[in-house]
Amino acid sequence: MDITLKIRRFDPENDTEPHWEAYGVTVLPTDRVLDALHKVKWEVDGSLTFRRSCAHGVCGSDAMRINGRNRLACKTLIKDVNPDKPITVEAIKGLPLQKDLVVDMEPFFDAYRDVMPFLITRGNEPTRERLQSSKDRERFDDTTKCILCAACTTSCPVYWVDGQYFGPAAIVNAHRFIFDSRDEGAQQRLEILNEREGVWRCRTTFNCTEACPRGIEITKAIQEVKRALLTRAV
Amino acid sequence: MGEHERHVYDVVVIGAGGAGLRAAIEARQRGMRTAVICKSLFGKAHTVMAEGGIAAAMANVNSHDDWQVHFRDTMRGGKFLNSWRMAQLHAQEAPQRVWELEAWGALFDRTPDGRISQRNFGGHEYPRLAHVGDRTGLELIRTLQQRIVALQQEDFRQHGDYEARLRVFAECTITELLKDGPRVAGAFGYWRESGRFVVFEAPAVILATGGIGKSYKVTSNSWEYTGDGHALALLAGGSLVNMEFVQFHPTGMVWPPSVKGILVTESVRGDGGVLRNSEGKRFMFDYVPDVFRAKYAETEEEADRWYADPDSNRRPPELLPRDEVARAINSEVKEGRGSPHGGVLLDVSSRLPADVIRRKLPSMYHQFKELADVDITAEPMEVGPTCHYVMGGVEVDPDTEGAVGVPGLFAAGEVAGGMHGSNRLGGNSLSDLLVFGRRAGLAAAAWVESLAGDSPAVAADDVTAAERTALAPFRDGTADNPYAVHQELQQTMNDLVGIIRRAGEMEEALDRLERLRKRAAEVAVEGHRQFNPGWHLALDLRNMLLVSECVARAALQREESRGGHTREDFPKASAQWRRWNLVCRLDATGQVSVDRKPLASMPPELLGLFERKELASYLAEDELAGLPEQPTGGGPR
């Protein structure tokens, strides 16, 4: 089938503002948006720039706004995004645009690093594994699925207007440790998230949960962190 | 050359997958100022795609397991062509590396008593793979990434600078290694974003760049897998070993076309999935080779009993090593018993309840649901072989991972050769990354300390030459576009040096590679250096073509079939060929040469782990004659 991709292009060497360009390509309905972008790059315009790596939704490199919604290009089939009309593709919002579909991810990773995303324990390292019951392990299973693609954070209207806000992904990664039975740093992390730019900024719009390509219940995780802050119990 | 951005480190690690990050952590913990350089964003490495697990004989699920059994399985899987020393170190140290990962916070599925759970996998005698559902690689990378963030925050507290001793240079590509005489002196590369050049000065460089799969059309590998480290080592005077052995994973997706090659984890079979042909027959029972016959079930009934009672039944033939299963699928399709889109059927829907499938194989469930509109809890998957892993790689010292012939250069993970022989067992890759990543970091630190300040220096002329090479594709003219050359390379390797090989086809491949090399040297790219994907690919082509030539030349020379190298014209394994490794180097004129090198012989205490009857199926008669009648040493329990 023939489709039209409308891609928001930006070349920092020549453009002052991004602009939309349309490309016609022939694809199968079961092809993915990533395949269509590759076709443009390989056959029409070799300078089209976007990130991609594993190409099946595990590495989280190719989050972009497709028809106005944050998705991974490698997991979005053409037939599912109304190909009768032009399909719009643009970079995710809220992070500095570098070129075409590539944004500067540093502010996103800064927020990730701020929540101390590593196991905090006291005492000596064990010689074998620590024990953890399946029930304790289930407690934070959902938030370990995060692939740091930024689809959630850059779909959040609070994040768009306030770059200081940690954003959903950082809170998800804090949740992953706060509710890990092996971790002893929960109070420290809760203190960080209790600050002005922390969880209380969340307005519960569920954009993040809808955007997550891994199906993580992000809004629920944020609520659990809020509740832990109120009760000081995890 | 003064104008280039410059960085001085003790240890530079190229690649930020499992091996690279583990090596960097070790070097930093040994007090080295360490840089990690990666082509992608930090944390997006190919390792994240590993699904099944980390093989380590912790004996949490079956108490009979120990390192000797793991060693034996690994040697069998590699058809006795492995570096026995690497296989030994790997089996001995893997449990320690998994426990260490757990101590750093990794999530694992647990046994009922709370220990790390282990699952069955092809070629492993006992349940051995530590895992998190089917996203083990992702968790491994995330844990190492978290460890690095933790170390950086520790450095901030001590030095006021997060990057005082460990810095990640993301989206940066290395195009040349720099040397001072025989020794490594650093590396030259460019920032992908700006196209600006950058020079790293370091007395120790660790290659951890992964594999070569992007030279093949149907592959489970991601775009980074262009054989960079393999080529950098060759160009720096190092050698590659076992390059003829390429692993085709038996189960990649075959439909729809856009996802052809994407991996379907072996865990599907480990957890009970079976392979059937178009006639509904479990065909793997017809493909059990003699060397494995004693260990595998002969009837479906026995195979099915094994899942619940592995001690008194033999395992299902679907769990043979990958090379055997891939060849079997290939034969079934060729003989007209394939599935509608040219694969076979992998069925778990009739084997496990839907909720168990969704819990144990969530990524597979979603992958098929979203990409192929197939509900794997209700219908079978269509699968076929896909280029997955290269056993060949940089020839290294087994204990230190030091590259043979290039002091100061190290290699770990998929880019290193030897550990897996002619075929890698599933699960042995993640453990390989951790065991040898750590060892490479350790040895690089020791090397830097041994220099005691006598550091090699980067020569200005070498930097100028590297810059000239990197800029060459910005030439005028109407020459080829790099994407066209790449596609033709992938088609050539897929068709002519693929899963089944013939002398005539490989000679044809070498002719085509020669022509492609000429075309690649003339490729012209448009635009500026800033984030220019066409330019990046033009530079990657050199690496892919060099490595592809090594694969084709070694494959043409090895006149036998073994593991990931199947010759239609020489269908049997030869005990004489088992004694030889094929080693690729560049000669003085820049041409690939292939030489035979004898394999190191295994010490008696390790030979003693095998029955003489089994050894007879691998070793030549004069080798057997030299063995004591009853080998001594610690036999299996």
Contacts between the chains, C-beta under 8 A, distances in Angstrom:
chain1	res1	chain2	res2	distance
A	11	B	530	7.8
A	12	B	530	6.7
A	13	B	528	5.3
A	13	B	530	5.8
A	28	B	256	6.5
A	28	B	257	6.6
A	28	B	258	6.8
A	30	B	256	3.7
A	30	B	257	7.6
A	30	B	258	6.4
A	30	B	372	7.8
A	30	B	373	7.7
A	31	B	256	7.4
A	31	B	257	7.7
A	31	B	258	4.4
A	32	B	258	5.6
A	32	B	259	7.7
A	32	B	371	7.4
A	35	B	258	4.6
A	41	B	483	7.6
A	41	B	533	6.5
A	42	B	483	4.2
A	42	B	487	7.9
A	43	B	483	7.9
A	46	B	481	6.3
A	46	B	482	7.9
A	46	B	483	6.9
A	46	B	525	7.0
A	46	B	526	6.3
A	46	B	527	7.5
A	46	B	533	6.9
A	46	B	534	3.9
A	47	B	526	6.6
A	47	B	527	4.6
A	47	B	532	6.5
A	47	B	533	7.4
A	47	B	534	6.7
A	48	B	533	7.5
A	49	B	531	4.6
A	49	B	532	7.7
A	49	B	533	5.9
A	51	B	40	7.6
A	51	B	41	7.1
A	52	B	223	6.7
A	53	B	40	5.2
A	53	B	44	4.9
A	53	B	46	7.5
A	53	B	222	4.9
A	53	B	223	6.3
A	53	B	224	6.7
A	54	B	44	7.6
A	54	B	46	7.1
A	54	B	48	6.4
A	54	B	49	5.0
A	54	B	222	4.8
A	55	B	222	6.4
A	55	B	223	7.7
A	55	B	262	7.4
A	56	B	49	7.8
A	56	B	259	7.0
A	56	B	262	5.0
A	56	B	367	6.3
A	56	B	371	7.0
A	57	B	366	7.8
A	57	B	367	7.5
A	57	B	370	7.7
A	58	B	48	5.1
A	58	B	49	5.5
A	58	B	135	7.3
A	58	B	137	7.9
A	58	B	138	6.0
A	58	B	363	7.4
A	59	B	40	7.5
A	59	B	44	4.2
A	59	B	45	7.7
A	59	B	48	5.1
A	59	B	49	7.3
A	59	B	222	7.2
A	60	B	44	6.7
A	61	B	40	6.5
A	61	B	41	6.4
A	61	B	44	5.1
A	75	B	370	5.6
A	75	B	371	7.1
A	77	B	370	7.5
A	77	B	371	7.3
A	98	B	193	6.3
A	98	B	531	6.9
A	99	B	193	7.7
A	99	B	530	6.6
A	99	B	531	4.6
A	100	B	531	7.8
A	102	B	193	7.7
A	102	B	531	6.3
A	105	B	41	6.1
A	109	B	42	7.4
A	113	B	149	5.4
A	113	B	152	7.8
A	113	B	153	7.6
A	116	B	150	8.0
A	116	B	153	7.2
A	117	B	146	5.4
A	117	B	149	6.0
A	118	B	104	7.5
A	118	B	105	6.1
A	118	B	146	4.0
A	118	B	147	6.5
A	118	B	149	5.7
A	118	B	150	4.0
A	119	B	103	8.0
A	119	B	104	6.3
A	119	B	105	3.0
A	119	B	146	7.3
A	125	B	100	7.9
A	125	B	103	4.8
A	126	B	99	7.4
A	126	B	103	6.1
A	127	B	99	7.2
A	128	B	58	7.9
A	128	B	99	5.2
A	129	B	98	7.7
A	129	B	99	5.3
A	129	B	102	4.4
A	129	B	103	7.7
A	129	B	108	7.5
A	129	B	115	6.1
A	129	B	116	5.1
A	130	B	102	6.6
A	130	B	103	7.4
A	131	B	110	8.0
A	131	B	113	7.2
A	131	B	114	3.5
A	131	B	115	6.5
A	132	B	108	8.0
A	132	B	110	5.7
A	132	B	114	5.5
A	133	B	110	6.9
A	133	B	114	5.2
A	134	B	109	8.0
A	134	B	110	5.3
A	134	B	112	7.4
A	134	B	114	7.8
A	137	B	107	6.9
A	137	B	108	7.9
A	137	B	109	7.5
A	137	B	110	5.7
A	140	B	107	7.8
A	141	B	107	7.5
A	144	B	107	5.0
A	144	B	132	7.4
A	144	B	139	6.8
A	144	B	142	7.7
A	145	B	135	7.0
A	147	B	48	7.6
A	147	B	138	6.9
A	148	B	43	5.9
A	177	B	105	7.5
A	180	B	105	7.3
A	180	B	107	7.9
A	182	B	105	7.2
A	183	B	105	7.5
A	215	B	366	7.7
